[in-house]
């Protein structure tokens, strides 16, 4: 990605030292909180503008005006619009993962339905990070320019999602219909690959709702689960001993 400003461990631009008068006298903790708050405001206003106008049509000057800061300040924080998009996606994904999967794991239902609910939860949290228009842009951008920082971060988010799925599956005492030992890594990637085209259909159309997405997932996962898992586990999925 051209002109991407290097960032420190907090995600702020290297050398992005506040130039406001009296900055040296400001307590470091307070100054850090103000920078973090401004950064969150930039992300929030950017997300709103991206959703309203599209990413290509939104200018850095418009973002700065919405936040009430100078355009160079926006560049200092994120480098360019791709930098903003990277932050929206990666940080939103981190927050979504931190919310956990308890709503799915505690449900009393067959395993195929649980899988559909799991991926519906992923879709719900994904659309809470950014709306469909933004995700369409991100998907297209990573296909057109696979070597960019945006594309690399996008792949990282997908890989982490697969790891979340694997951890979810590894919590269950899975028994396969074939009698073979279950491989959570293989199963996690398989279920992700089944979900991904359905999620693409969801973000591609503004008319498709999350309820319709769940219905589509039920049609995909329930028959697949029936082929993979033995009847006892399928109808009464149990956690491994010692799992909460």
Secondary structure, DSSP 4 states (H G I P E B T S, - for coil): -TTPPPB-TTSPBTT----STTGGGS-HHHHHHHHHHHHHHHHHHHHHHHHHH-TTT--HHHHHHHHTS-HHHHHHHHSSHHHHHHHHHHHHHHHHHHT-SHHHHT--S-HHHHHHHHHHHHHHHHHHHS-HHHHHHHHHHHHH-TTSHHHHHHHHHHHHHHHHHHHHHHTB---BTT-PPP-HHHHHHHHHHHHHHHHHHHHH-SS--HHHHHHHHHHHHHHHHHHHB-HHHHHS--BPTT--
